[in-house]
Amino acid sequence: YPPTTQENVLQRVLQLPVVSSTCQTLQRKYSSTKESHPLMASVCQVYERGVQGAGALAMWGMEPVVRRLEPQCESVCYAVAVANNLACRGLDHLEEKIPALQYPVDK
């Protein structure tokens, strides 16, 4: 049986102050650039729509693969849970060794 993993390594990384403050800064810069430069806003909107379309296309393309993998789902889920568990332990180690991860970028 897969280990019970209550934490998700991606969520933990995104919650690190250094990562979350960087994402917030990038989001503010992106928004202010779009607001200040109408031409850039047009380009960004086209790009954003393209990314949404590509995501939808990727999901549609993955459907047959997912259906084929369903019988092996238990072993795939186990492998993902084990990988997540190992990644969380690695993140624990990084947080212990690199205290700067606990501070926002500006500090």
N, C-alpha and C positions, 0 to 999 in steps of 0.2 A: 504494500500500500504506500502511496506517496506520503512524504512527511507533511504534517499539517503546517502550512505556512500562513501565518497571519499577516506577515508583512510582504510587501511587494517591493523589490529592489528599485524599480523605476520610480515608484512613489516616494521612497526614502531619498533617492538622489534629488528628486525635484523639490523636496522639503528642506534640503540643506540650505542654510542661509546664503552661502556663496552662490549657489545655483539659482535659487528663487530670486535673489536680488539682481542677478545678471539677467534673468528672463524678464523681470519687470523693467529694467533699464532698457533692454532691447525693444520691448513692446512700446514703451513711451517714445523712444527715438523713431521707431517705425511709424507710429501714429502721428507724431509731430511732423515728420517728413512728408507724409501723405497730405496733411493739412496745409503745409506751407507751399507745396509744389504741386499744382494741379496736374501737370503732365506726369509727374511721378505717381500721383494718385491713380491716374488712368492705367498706367503700366502695372501698378500693384494690383488693381482690381482684375485686370486680365490674368495676371499671374495667379491670384487667389482662386479665380474661377477654374483655371487650368488645373490647379492642385486638387480642387474638389472633384473635378471631372475624372482626373487620373485616379483618385482614391476610389471613386465609385466603380470605375472600370477595373481596377485591381481587385476589388471585392467580388465583382461579377466573374472575373477570370479565375478567382480562387475557389469559387463554389464547387466545381467538379473535383478539384483536389481535396477539398474538405470532405466531400461525400466519400471519396475513395479512402481517406484516412480514418473515417469514423470507426471501422472495426478495430483499428489499432489505437484508438483514442486513449485507452487506459495506460498503455506504455508511453505514449507521447506525453500525456498529462503528468505521468510520474517523472519523466525526464525533465520536463519544464519545471516541476516543483523542486526537483533536486538541484537543477541549475540555479533557480532563484534562491534556494537556501544557501548554496555555496557563495553566490554573489552577495547575499546579505552578510554573510560572515566576513567576506572580503571587505565590504563596506565598513563593518564594525572595526576591522583592523585599520583601515585608512583613517577613519574618524579619530581613532585613538592616536595614531602616529602623526596626523596632520591637523592640529587644532584650528588652523586657519579656515578649515571647511565650515566651522561653526559661526563665522562672522560674515556679514554682508561685504560685498566687493569694496565699498568705499572705506572700509576699515582695514 
